[in-house]
Amino acid sequence: MRKTIIAGNWKMNKTFLEADDFFANLVENIEDKELFGVEIVVCPPSLYLELASDTAQESAIFMGAQNVSEHDSGAFTGEISAPMLSSMDLEFCIVGHSERRKYFGDTDELVNMKIQNLLKNNISPIVCLGESLAERENEQTKEVVLGQLEGAFHNIEMSEEIVIAYEPIWAIGTGKTASPQQAQEIHKLIRDWLSEKYSDEIAGKTHILYGGSMNPGNVENLLQQPDIDGGLIGGASLETGKFNDMIDVAIALRNN
Ligand code: PGA
């Protein structure tokens, strides 16, 4: 049975002290809780990965990076490689986020190389994809998502370690969430693609997260959809109160 993954993507936010406070609060919130198959992941800026890794070792929280280089090592000033992330005991790394695609030129081909590097280093990639507003309005959503899947997973042997996040670009940071039905439709499309390309078993085991203005008010309805296995949460993951509330909703749904 798939877990429910509640993952926070801090993007470029929080100072060291704020990060430290956040982790202390989160650890306290979940310390005595039965999680019922809810997996909590936080992806802070890479600068705080040592703090994150220490926190993960003392708690049930998993940590992830927000990006990785497609190279293993060498003269790539400012970059961080998969072997480096692995040496920090990280479990996850986001790849192909729409902000990386938009501002830093990440293409499907680069995303593909990054996924391969992460898998070689035993880190679970959280592979993001999704359509823009113009693409949705032109009824190209399915074509865009299927194209991104083909590009990202070209020649990749699928494994349970890979997580996919459907993040419609028009819903990211805008306060506009895809309705549970809109999200479910695309999550099912992704799962059907996994069945066809790999197998029913792989499709059944792969976690597909929704991302795009998920918050304490809409998380319950989204998580109730059969193909939504959790959330990749930006803005609402920055506030401990909101993030804790969303974790509690996920736990309550699993415990029902
Ligand atoms: P948001 O961001 O929750 O602020 O919309 C989600 C994401 O970009 O991963």
Boltz pocket constraint, residues with backbone or C-beta under 6 A from the ligand:
constraints:
  - pocket:
      binder: B
      contacts: [[A, 9], [A, 167], [A, 171], [A, 172], [A, 173], [A, 174], [A, 211], [A, 212], [A, 213], [A, 214], [A, 232], [A, 233], [A, 234], [A, 235], [A, 236]]
      max_distance: 6.0
